[in-house]
Amino acid sequence: MVEYIGMKNLINAVKENVGLRTGKLLFGYEGNSFKELPWGALDDVVMGGVSQSTFQIDLTGGENGGPTGLFKGIVTTANNGGFASIRTKNFSEPEDLSAYDGLELRLKGDGRRYKLIVRTSSDWDTVGYTSIFDTVEGWQSVRLPFSSLRPIFRARTILDASPFDPSQITSLQLMFSKFESDGKLNPTFKEGPFELPVSCIQAYLKDPITPRFVHVSSAGVTRPERPGIDLSKQPPAVRLNKELGFILTFKLKGEDEIRESGIPYTIVRPCALTEEPAGADLIFDQGDNITGKISREEVARICVAALKSPYACDKTFEVKSVIPFSEPYTVDPENPPPEKDYNEYFKTLKDGITGKESLEKTPISV
C-alpha cells in the first residue's frame, strides 16, 4: 500500500515544483476551465496623455467562437502620450514558475508589436522585466523565454538590475506603445483603435522536454495473475505477491499515479538488484517480460542519464545485464569497460508500452 499512497502523496507534494508537460495556466481558458486575473487599465494618462484601454471577456470572440480575453483601446500621441496597457493587481502570493522556461500567450494578432512586462516586486513603480513580441494576422501562440526578459524602468534598460527571478512573479502587464526602450520606437505603431484578443497565458516547458521525475520501480509489476504465465519461472515477488501484501500490485498503482500526473517522467523497472559493479552490457525491454539481474550502480547511472534525455521522456521500461545469475560480474581496474551512451538505449524505447496491455481484460482484485 505504501508504494501507492506514498507515491500519490509525493506527486502531490512535488508537481508544482517540477513542471507539468502541459504547462501552468496563469490566465484564460483551458478546456472547460477558466482562470481569471484582475486586469486594470494603465495608460499614458499617468504622464498627461489621453490614450485609453480596457480589458474585458468576449464570450464569442475566441477561436471557434469560444470565449477569450480582449485587450482593446484607442492610442494617441496627443499631449506627448503614446501607449496603452493593462496590468494585473499584485498577486496575493508570488507565482513560482522556476520549473518552467518561459510564458506562452495564445492570441489573435494584428501585425503589430506589443510588450509583455513581468514584475517580481510588490512595489508599484519598479523595474519591469520586458519582452517585445511581434504578431501576425490571426490566432497564434507566442512563446517568450524567461531569458528574453530585459530589466526596463520607464523605457530605459537598467544595467545593474537584479537577474530575473521566476520564483517571485507578482504581476503581469500587456502594452501597445509608440516607445520600445532606450530611445527606440515601435515600427508597427499606429494611432487609433486596436484590439488584441488573448485567450490564455501560461508557463511552458521548452522543447525537447526531458524527464522531471525518474522513478525506480520493479520488473514484474504487471505479472501477478497474468493469464498464461508460468509462475514457477518468475521471481519470488511475483509468485508471492499476495503473501507480500500485493506489493507489486501497489507498485503498479504507484506507477500509474506518475503516468497520469502530467509530470514528464521516466519509469525504470530493474530486474533483481546486485552489488556488482556497473559496466556489463545491458538489455532494455518493454512489456514487463524479462528476468535477470542488474547492478545497483548501473541503475543509478541510468537514472542520471534519463534526466537529460528527451528520448527517455514518458517511457516505462525494464532493464537487465546480459550476465546470467550463475556468473558473477567483476571489473578489471586496469581495463575498465567503456562509458555507455545510454541515449542509444533510450532511442529504442516506444511510447505507451507498460505491460498492462495483457491485464486490460483481467484486472487484479485487491
C-alpha positions in Angstrom: 0.0 0.0 0.0 2.8 2.4 0.8 4.1 2.1 -2.8 0.8 3.6 -3.9 -0.3 6.0 -1.2 3.3 7.2 -0.7 3.7 7.9 -4.4 0.4 9.7 -4.6 1.4 11.9 -1.7 4.8 12.5 -3.2 3.4 13.5 -6.6 1.0 16.0 -4.9 3.9 17.5 -3.0 6.3 18.0 -5.9 4.2 18.6 -9.0 4.1 22.4 -8.5 7.8 22.5 -8.3 9.0 20.2 -11.1 6.8 21.4 -14.0 3.9 19.9 -15.9 4.1 18.8 -19.5 1.1 20.9 -20.4 2.4 24.0 -18.6 0.9 26.1 -15.8 -2.1 28.2 -16.6 -1.9 31.8 -15.3 -4.9 33.3 -17.1 -7.6 32.2 -19.5 -9.4 29.3 -20.9 -8.1 25.7 -20.9 -10.7 23.2 -22.0 -13.7 23.9 -19.8 -11.8 25.7 -17.1 -11.2 29.4 -16.7 -8.6 31.2 -14.5 -9.1 34.9 -14.1 -6.7 37.7 -13.3 -7.6 41.2 -12.0 -6.6 43.3 -15.0 -6.9 47.1 -15.0 -6.0 49.9 -17.4 -2.7 51.7 -17.1 -2.4 54.2 -19.9 -0.4 57.3 -20.8 -2.8 59.4 -18.8 -0.2 58.9 -16.0 2.1 61.2 -18.0 -0.5 63.6 -19.3 -1.6 61.6 -22.4 -5.2 60.8 -23.4 -4.9 57.2 -24.7 -7.4 54.7 -23.2 -7.8 51.0 -22.9 -9.8 48.3 -21.2 -9.8 44.6 -20.7 -13.0 42.5 -21.0 -14.2 39.0 -21.6 -15.6 38.4 -25.0 -17.8 35.3 -24.8 -17.8 34.6 -28.6 -14.6 36.2 -29.9 -12.2 33.4 -29.3 -11.1 30.6 -31.5 -14.0 28.5 -32.9 -16.5 31.0 -31.4 -15.4 30.4 -27.9 -14.6 32.9 -25.1 -11.4 35.0 -24.9 -10.0 37.9 -23.0 -9.8 41.1 -25.0 -7.3 43.9 -24.6 -8.6 46.9 -26.6 -8.4 50.6 -26.7 -7.5 53.8 -28.6 -4.0 55.1 -28.6 -2.8 58.6 -29.5 0.3 60.7 -29.2 -1.7 63.7 -28.2 -0.2 65.6 -25.1 3.1 63.7 -25.6 1.5 60.3 -24.9 1.6 57.2 -27.0 0.9 54.0 -25.0 -2.0 52.0 -23.6 -1.7 49.0 -21.3 -3.4 46.7 -18.9 -1.8 45.5 -15.7 -2.8 43.0 -13.1 -3.1 43.8 -9.4 -0.3 42.2 -7.4 -0.9 38.5 -6.9 -1.9 37.5 -3.3 1.2 35.2 -3.3 4.0 35.4 -5.8 3.8 32.8 -8.6 6.7 30.4 -8.6 7.5 29.5 -12.2 11.1 28.4 -11.6 10.3 24.9 -13.0 9.4 26.4 -16.4 11.2 28.1 -19.2 9.0 31.0 -20.2 5.5 32.3 -20.8 3.3 31.4 -23.8 0.4 33.6 -25.0 -2.4 32.3 -27.2 -3.7 35.4 -29.0 -5.1 36.8 -32.2 -2.5 39.0 -33.7 -3.0 42.1 -35.9 0.5 42.5 -37.3 1.6 44.9 -34.5 4.4 44.8 -31.9 3.4 44.5 -28.2 5.2 44.2 -24.9 4.8 41.7 -22.1 6.1 43.1 -18.7 6.6 40.8 -15.8 7.3 42.1 -12.3 9.0 40.4 -9.3 8.4 43.1 -6.8 5.2 44.1 -5.0 6.2 47.8 -5.3 4.1 49.7 -7.9 6.7 51.8 -9.6 9.6 49.4 -10.2 11.6 47.5 -12.8 9.5 45.5 -15.2 11.2 42.6 -16.9 10.1 43.1 -20.5 9.9 41.1 -23.7 8.9 42.7 -27.0 7.0 40.5 -29.5 5.6 40.8 -33.0 2.3 39.3 -34.1 0.9 38.3 -37.5 -2.7 38.3 -38.5 -4.8 35.5 -36.9 -4.6 33.2 -34.0 -1.1 32.1 -32.9 0.9 31.0 -29.9 3.8 33.3 -28.9 6.5 31.9 -26.6 8.6 34.3 -24.6 11.5 32.6 -22.9 12.4 34.0 -19.5 15.9 34.5 -20.9 14.4 37.1 -23.3 13.1 39.4 -20.5 15.1 42.6 -20.1 15.0 44.9 -17.0 13.3 48.1 -18.0 12.2 51.1 -16.0 10.4 54.0 -17.7 11.6 52.8 -21.1 15.3 52.6 -20.1 17.3 49.5 -19.6 18.6 49.1 -16.0 22.1 47.7 -16.4 22.6 46.9 -12.7 19.2 45.4 -12.1 18.9 42.0 -10.3 18.6 39.0 -12.5 15.0 38.0 -13.3 13.7 35.6 -10.6 10.9 33.3 -12.0 10.0 32.2 -8.5 8.8 35.6 -7.4 6.4 36.8 -10.1 4.0 39.4 -8.7 2.2 40.9 -11.7 1.8 40.9 -15.5 1.3 43.8 -17.9 0.4 43.9 -21.6 1.3 47.1 -23.6 0.9 48.7 -27.0 3.3 51.6 -27.2 5.0 54.0 -29.5 8.1 53.5 -27.4 10.3 50.5 -27.2 13.3 51.2 -24.9 16.4 53.3 -24.8 15.1 55.8 -27.4 13.9 53.2 -30.0 10.5 53.5 -31.5 8.0 50.8 -32.3 8.0 50.4 -36.2 4.4 49.0 -36.2 2.9 51.8 -34.1 -0.3 53.4 -35.5 -2.5 55.8 -33.7 -6.2 54.9 -33.4 -8.1 51.8 -32.2 -6.5 48.4 -31.6 -7.7 45.0 -30.3 -5.7 42.1 -29.0 -7.7 39.0 -28.1 -5.7 36.9 -25.6 -7.3 33.5 -24.7 -4.6 32.3 -22.3 -1.3 33.0 -20.7 0.6 30.0 -19.3 4.1 28.9 -18.3 5.7 26.3 -20.6 8.5 23.8 -20.7 10.7 24.2 -23.8 11.2 21.5 -26.4 12.6 19.0 -26.3 11.1 18.1 -22.9 13.2 16.0 -20.7 12.1 14.0 -17.6 11.5 15.9 -14.4 10.7 12.8 -12.4 12.6 9.5 -12.6 11.2 6.6 -10.6 12.8 3.2 -9.9 10.1 0.6 -9.8 10.5 -3.1 -10.4 10.3 -5.6 -13.2 7.3 -7.9 -12.7 4.7 -5.4 -11.5 2.2 -6.4 -14.2 2.8 -10.2 -13.9 0.8 -11.4 -10.8 -2.2 -13.3 -12.1 -1.3 -12.5 -15.7 -3.2 -15.0 -17.9 -1.0 -17.9 -19.1 2.1 -17.0 -17.1 4.3 -19.8 -15.6 4.8 -18.6 -12.0 7.4 -21.3 -11.4 9.7 -19.3 -13.7 9.0 -16.0 -12.1 10.9 -14.1 -9.3 9.7 -14.7 -5.7 8.0 -11.3 -5.6 5.7 -12.3 -8.5 5.0 -15.7 -7.1 4.3 -14.4 -3.6 2.6 -11.1 -4.5 -0.5 -11.8 -2.4 1.5 -13.1 0.6 3.7 -9.9 0.4 0.6 -7.7 0.7 0.2 -7.2 -3.0 3.4 -5.3 -3.1 3.8 -5.4 -6.9 0.1 -4.6 -7.5 0.6 -1.4 -5.4 3.9 -0.6 -7.2 2.0 -0.7 -10.4 -0.7 1.7 -9.0 2.1 4.0 -7.9 3.5 4.0 -11.5 0.0 4.9 -12.8 0.0 7.9 -10.5 3.2 9.1 -12.2 2.0 8.4 -15.7 -1.3 10.3 -15.0 0.3 13.2 -13.1 1.2 15.3 -16.2 4.8 15.4 -15.0 7.4 14.4 -17.6 8.7 11.1 -16.3 10.8 8.0 -16.7 9.9 4.8 -15.0 12.8 2.3 -14.7 12.0 -1.3 -13.9 15.2 -3.1 -13.0 15.4 -6.8 -12.6 17.0 -8.3 -9.5 19.4 -5.8 -8.0 23.0 -6.8 -7.2 26.1 -5.2 -5.5 28.2 -5.9 -8.6 29.9 -3.1 -10.4 28.4 -1.3 -13.3 29.8 -1.9 -16.8 28.2 -5.1 -18.2 26.3 -4.9 -21.4 22.6 -4.3 -21.0 19.2 -5.3 -22.3 16.4 -2.7 -22.3 12.9 -4.1 -22.9 9.3 -3.1 -22.7 6.2 -5.1 -21.9 7.4 -6.5 -18.5 8.6 -9.9 -19.6 12.3 -10.2 -18.8 14.1 -11.6 -15.8 17.7 -11.4 -14.7 20.0 -9.2 -12.7 21.5 -5.7 -12.8 23.9 -3.7 -10.7 22.5 -1.0 -8.4 25.3 1.3 -9.6 24.2 0.8 -13.2 20.6 1.6 -12.4 21.8 4.9 -10.7 23.7 5.8 -13.8 20.7 5.1 -16.0 18.5 7.4 -13.8 21.0 10.3 -14.0 21.3 9.9 -17.8 17.5 9.8 -18.2 17.1 13.2 -16.6 19.0 14.7 -19.5 17.5 12.7 -22.4 14.3 13.6 -24.3 14.4 10.0 -25.6 13.7 8.8 -22.1 10.8 11.1 -21.5 7.4 9.5 -20.7 8.9 6.0 -21.1 8.4 2.9 -19.0 11.0 0.1 -19.5 12.7 -2.9 -17.9 16.5 -3.4 -17.8 18.9 -6.2 -17.0 22.5 -7.2 -17.6 23.4 -9.8 -20.2 25.3 -11.7 -17.5 23.3 -14.6 -16.1 22.7 -15.1 -12.4 25.1 -18.1 -12.4 28.1 -15.9 -13.4 29.5 -13.1 -11.1 30.5 -9.9 -12.9 33.7 -8.2 -12.0 35.7 -5.3 -13.5 39.4 -5.2 -14.0 40.6 -1.8 -12.7 43.4 -1.9 -15.2 41.0 -2.4 -18.1 37.6 -0.9 -17.2 34.6 -1.2 -19.6 34.0 1.9 -21.8 31.5 4.5 -20.7 28.0 3.8 -22.0 25.9 6.2 -24.1 22.5 5.5 -22.6 20.8 7.6 -25.2 21.4 4.7 -27.6 19.3 2.5 -25.4 16.7 5.2 -24.8 16.2 5.8 -28.5 14.9 2.2 -28.9 12.0 2.8 -26.4 8.4 3.3 -27.6 5.6 5.3 -26.1 2.7 3.7 -24.3 4.1 0.3 -23.5 3.8 -0.7 -19.9 2.9 -4.4 -19.8 -0.6 -3.6 -18.6 -1.9 -4.4 -22.1 -2.3 -8.1 -21.1 -4.2 -7.1 -18.0 -6.9 -5.0 -19.5 -9.4 -7.8 -19.5 -8.3 -9.4 -16.3 -7.9 -6.7 -13.6 -6.3 -7.8 -10.3 -8.6 -7.5 -7.3 -7.1 -6.3 -4.1 
